[in-house]
Every structure is written in C-alpha cells, then in structure tokens.
C-alpha cells in the first residue's frame, strides 16, 4: 500500500519557548504526515535552504526536525490536517487555525514568525496590505513577521533554488544569523549561532 494511503496521526509541532524563528506552514502534506516529519518530500528543498542561508550549521534531514528547537528554530502549521493540496482546507478551518496560531505564538514567544508561503500572510492578517515575501511591519502576538516563498518545487513564482534562497538569507540576517564566512586560511568559518539555552529570555 502506498505510504500516503496509510492513515497517519497528526504531525507534531517541533517547538519550544523563546525560539529565534518559528516557521509556519499552512498544513502538512500527506507524505510528511505519513512519515512523521515536516517538509519530508524529496522535491521540497526546505532543509537545504535552511542550511545554505546559514540558519542551521549543518544540513539537516526531515528526520532531524525533532532537533530544531536545539538550534533555536521550530515548525508548526496553521492547520494540522494533512491534505494532498491546501485547496482542500475549508475557510472556517483556516480561520480557526489562524486564531490558534496567534495563541500558540503568544504562549511560545518566538522572536520571529516566518510564514512559509506568501498566501499565508492574508490568512493570518486579514485585510493586511503588505504583499509578497520579506519582513513585515505587522506583529503577531509581539513577534516580528517574515514571509518566505513556498519552497516547493511546484512554486512557479519562485522556480529556482536561488530565487528562494534570497529570502531565506534575508530571514537569516533578520535573525542575526549569517552564512559561513571565509576564514584567514581560505577555508570556511561557520557562523556562530550560540547555545539556545544560554540566550537570555525575553521579558
């Protein structure tokens, strides 16, 4: 039986308090829900984008998503129900998911909420007038908001890896993380992310 036809439990959030960045997707794919890990499709370069942008010091696999809070990062979704397409989600389901997200952000207090997909901004901020990817003036429960293009290979508006990487790098700069830099010997020096446990908590 194909893995996506097997009923699967809800995909668990990978979160903790006081994260640097909380990534927010619209909902899990059937494949990600079936294997139990976020952005698990081989055609989705999310994990490579994180590493190339300097948001993680090493390249993580989907199975490593449980370690994200140790990197000061987290992942959740507006709607927990997995579908083949986000178009299958109902309006009330989306509205309730947006309300639940605001409550989650208020409880977790991340520094930045990164909405993964430009269609998420008007969903989370109805009537908001800041289209496109990038940093927004709006705040969500006190957290800064950054919109990323959907990393899926099916995203025709941002078709190439480099087109998406531009925005992941801008997020990395906003979060105080930079890609690896050249050291004096001509080698590569990784950016210092610090120990999340040692970062001061926000009041």
N, C-alpha and C positions, 0 to 999 in steps of 0.2 A: 504494500500500500504506500503511495507517495507520502512523504513526510508531511506535506501541507494538508493532507486529508485526515490526519490524525488529530482528534480533539486535544487541545493543549490548555494548560492553566494560564491565567493571566500572567503577562510578562512583568516581573517585579521591577520596581524602580531601583536604581543604583544611586542612593542619595545619602547625605549626612548633613549636619548643621554647618553653617558658615563656609560653604564651598566658595571657591573663586568663581566658577562658572557652572550653572545648571543648564544643560542642554534640554530642550523641549521639542519633541516630535509631535506630530498630530495624532498618530496611533501606530501600533506595531503592525508589521506585515505578518501574513500567515506563517511565512517561513521563520521569521525571528521568534514568533510566539512558539512555534513547534520545537525549535532547538533551544529556546530559553535564553536567548542573548540578543541584545539590541544591535541594529544595523548589521545583521548577520548575512545578508545577501552578498554573494561574491561580486555582483555588479555595482555595489554601493561602496564608494571609496572613503566613507566617513572616517575610518580609523587611520587610513593613510594621510588624509587631510589633517587630522589632529597632530600627527607626528611631523609632517612636513611644515606645518605652521609653527611648530615649537610649543604646542600645548601639552604634549607628552614627551618625555625624554627618550622613550623607546617606542618602537612600533608595537602597538597592542593588537591582539586578535579580538574578535567578538567575544570569545570565551573569557577574555580578560576583563570584561566590563565590570565584574564584581570588584576589581581593584581600583576603579576610577576614583572613589572618594579618597583613597590614599594619595592620589595625585591632585587633590583639591577640585575635582570635577565630579559631575553627576549627570544622570539621564533620567528623564521621566517623559510621559506623554500626556497630551490633553485628554485623550480618550483611551482607556485601557483595552477596549475591544479590538482584537485583531481582525483585519479585513484584507481582501485582495486589493482594494482601492479605497482611498479616503472618501471617494464619492459615495460609498455605501453608508457613511455615517449620517445619522439624522440631525436635523437642526437643533432639536432640543437636547440631544446627546452632546452636541458640540457646545451649546451654551452651558450646560451643566458641567462639562469638562473644563471650560474656561473659568467658571466660578470655583471649582475645586482646585485648579492650578493656582489661583490667587491665594487661596487659603494655605496651600502647600508652601508657596514661596514665603508667605508671612511666617510660617512655622519654622522653615529651614534657614531663612535669612541668607541666601547666596548673595555675593556681591553683584554678579551679572547673571541675567537670564538670557540665554541665547535661543531664540526661536528658530528652529531648523525648517526653513521654508517660508518664502515671502507671504504665502497665503495665510499664515498663522497670525500675522500682526493684526489685520482687521477682525479676526476672530477673537483675539484676546483683548483688543482695544476697539470695540465697535465705534464707528464714526471717526477713528483715528485718521489723520491726514499726513502720514509720513510714509509714503510708499517706497518700495524697493528695499534692498539689503542695506546693512550698516547700523551704526549707533543711532538710537532714537532719543528724543527729549523725554518721552513718556517713561514713567517708572511703574513697576509692578510690585506692590507691597514694599516699596522702598528700594527695590533692586534696580540697577541700571538694565536697560534692554538693548539687545543687539540682535539684528535679524540676519540670518545666513541663508544663502540659496540652498534649496534642497540638493543634497549631494548625490541623489540618484542619477545613474547614467541616462535615465529617461528624461531628465530635465533639459528641454530643448533651449531654454533661455540662457542656460549656463552649461553648454555641452561638454566642455573640456575640463580636465583636472585643474589646469592653471586658472581657468575662469573662476572656479570655485575657491581655489587656494588663496586668491587675492583677499577674499572676505574672511577666510579663516585666519589669515595673518593679521588682518586688521583687528579681529577679535583678540588674538594673542597679544597685540600691543596694548589694547584697552585693558586686558587682564594683567599687564605687567610681565608678560612672558614673551620672549623673543626667540627666533630660530637660532640654531647653533651658529657660533661665530668663529672666524679664523683665529687660531692662537698664534703666538710668535714664531712657532716652529713650522708653520704652514699646515698644521693639522687642524682638526675641528674641535672647538671647545663648546660643550653643551651649555645651553642657557641654565642659569640657576633658578630652579623652581622653589627651592626651600622645602622644609618639612611642614606639611599642613598642620600637624599637631602643634607646631611651635608658633604659628601665626596668631597674632592677638585676635581675640573675639571682638566682634562689633558690639557696641553698647546699644 
